């Protein structure tokens, strides 16, 4: 091997390279940015168009529909969804994965510019942005222990400090109260002075100004001239002269009241029943989360020293803690697996050889960290698990190389010559085995969509690590072995004798089983495939079902409350308090926090301008090692305590790991006539509701808040010089308030607003008496030009790909399978189709859609992986038969996967088990490659007969085959058992969120690899024996069809595979036992 020979000859350079890899790898690992989950970048573009106070129906017809009409023609658009709510239209465009986000944003902006010419004139500026999952809050800090105004003041001070920290994008405040000066006008008093409201507002705006009047030149200096007129206090406002009557001044206090108050709250927050204010902290894209959160925590500790007595803070969520726990969990699994691997190698190869093999692990990982950093990859849960998965595999090459070098030294060669010859002997099988593993993982790099963005880090990391391990095995391991390896004669220590004795018994037992399998090769093969079919049938009959991702014990859980649209903040808060009161005492709960209204209460896409009808109660649980019970069971017990509360819908939701997915039950309903859509949706809801196992049933049909509709008499208004827009803005001012300026409270500018007193602005009858000025300066009652009446309002309007759609969603109770329930729902809907409106269509989306897409992709990935492996094997062995034998071991590895699911009573995980099957396709072939390659060498280069070559190859390669399989399995064992040693605190750790989430994948790989190894050691030799004569039959067939092979030149002929030695046969092996056990079948 040229590379190996060069490295062995330049040993000093190789040792310098080792030092460089160690330094760069350590530096890269310490400086890699940490994240809990991968920073998913998918072409998702969101367009938010505000239209204050507009109804959902008006938003739909005037904004959403024109915009969708343009957007639907975009090239590469995969899906378009929209919600039209009160005061806003929000459209989300999902593009094909191969579309760059920058291109998608540009295309959307171009289409928006075309559509906006149809918008109403008072539509406000749009926001078009990429939907980045990295911009969600990385930390939520809750202040509590005093009145809300005090907490608000502290929160505003902290907001400025935190936003000044490097890497912080934004700090939001939930539950606070913002100060303002409010001017409450008295309509009766204004009527007594015949003073129109619009004249009063004009007067206030003209006085609350700060005018810069240039400067004057005095000769020596040129001072600026300023006329300050801004109000400072409510008293300044009340002292303003606004009118005169018979020469007497009329002050503002004569017709209105000015006072310092707070803006109407949009949200409430509580912690453990006490008023609270929340700070939500977002980081900039690409910023390292760890130093940001460390700086926030330090700043909070320092700031607490200045807090008033009784005020304290709590951290509700902290992604950095999750990352630290996750990284510590996965690091402990890596180190625990590493210790187990080294112990096995130590007992099998001795201490020195074990150290040679172990060298491959830190060097391969160091190179991987350096390359991953160059690629811009962060250290997240997927990358760390990928390293655990690769950890056992990356020593496989080193084991084969080191074990073979040691054997050659035992034959009397010098260490340098042994390193060259031994590496050359197994180099191509090692390269082929690595190539097959890389080929198996490579198709997963092209996994589409959000799921693919999340999981693509797994194949990328594994491929990088395996390529690095191949470099270490071919360059560094032989060089180190050439310098330090020595052959020691067997010692007579008791431990050594026991190990050798045990090893001899293992080889003898294996030889007996192998010869038995070779006596009945066809029966052995048929029995193995029958076992595969049997395990699949048995698993299917057990009914464990299918899942997308495993469900683990949550650290956070939410009770989402959705009242009818239009419900006041006070009423929604009362519902949240009832939920709080029904939560039973539970030792594992660390805290209970509630947010009512605002975007913090639920999905910001649902809130619109005024989300007073939603609330969220958040339960935070203790860390797993301190829990005494199961949070999941607690949530199951909590559900019946809140589900029957009247006045709202309740959903209990766990914090989940992995990429975002929809509900397990999600039925989208469409019909031709949108007026019949609610009727169809209600029928579907009734069908779903009647099926056992359905929990948290909900739909998105919103009746909308009641609407007070004011009708303008356009003819009368025109005669008075007025129009609908002017009157509408005037009414808006009376009810919601109108800003006439601001004042400086010493920290920032606050608003000054004018509006009616609360009692009057909530009484529409006041509109009959309020006076306005017409275009001619006359004061006239508002009722002269308009009338009012209550009508039903429209709720949120949803579109998908430009069509109105309503959705019925639900979760699945424990003990039930979503797939079974979906089949039952589909059957019942089909039975009721005759009663549905024309054009009725029910589509199952959500988690089911994600599951089908992932399943379809992984099936393609598995087939492509098999084709890639087959191609590599054909190149390696220059034939199809032997490649087919090796590939059959991939199919038989499914036996182990099925056995793991049966023994552990686990559902078939589309993601975890599916990835395990694809991964096994590349792993299990390695041992078969080494086995068949050595059989070929014994036959072609050493002249052994077929049967003897098979037996001798099995005995010789037993140790490396077992070692590679055991080390890969042991590397994953701590993860699968969820039991590891904490090397930071020197204690054993049981459980962990990351371990529990990845355990099904690790378990499937271990079982599949172990059973596939046993089958490889027996069935691959049996298959080789059965097919050995087939190549001769094929040659005879092609001779008859295409002519005699004698016409081929010598270099075009295939090497003999029928037991005949080649013309270039080299040193003969020692004489073996004769073939005393011919095959009986």
Beta strands, then each sheet from edge to edge (+ up, - down):
strand 1: 44-50
strand 2: 77-85
strand 3: 88-95
strand 4: 126-130
strand 5: 139-144
strand 6: 168-174
strand 7: 179-185
strand 8: 210-215
strand 9: 224-228
strand 10: 241-245
strand 11: 248-251
strand 12: 256-262
strand 13: 267-271
strand 14: 274-283
strand 15: 312-318
strand 16: 546-547
strand 17: 556-563
strand 18: 589-597
strand 19: 614-621
strand 20: 648-654
strand 21: 665-670
strand 22: 694-699
strand 23: 707-712
strand 24: 738-744
strand 25: 749-756
strand 26: 771-773
strand 27: 779-781
strand 28: 786-791
strand 29: 797-800
strand 30: 803-804
strand 31: 806-812
strand 32: 841-844
strand 33: 908-909
strand 34: 979-982
strand 35: 987-990
sheet 1: 4+ 1- 3+ 2- 29+ 30-
sheet 2: 6+ 14- 5+ 15-
sheet 3: 6+ 14- 13+ 18- 19+ 17- 20+
sheet 4: 12+ 7- 25- 24+
sheet 5: 8+ 9-
sheet 6: 10+ 11-
sheet 7: 16+ 33+
sheet 8: 22+ 31- 21+ 32-
sheet 9: 23+ 28-
sheet 10: 26+ 27-
sheet 11: 34+ 35-
end
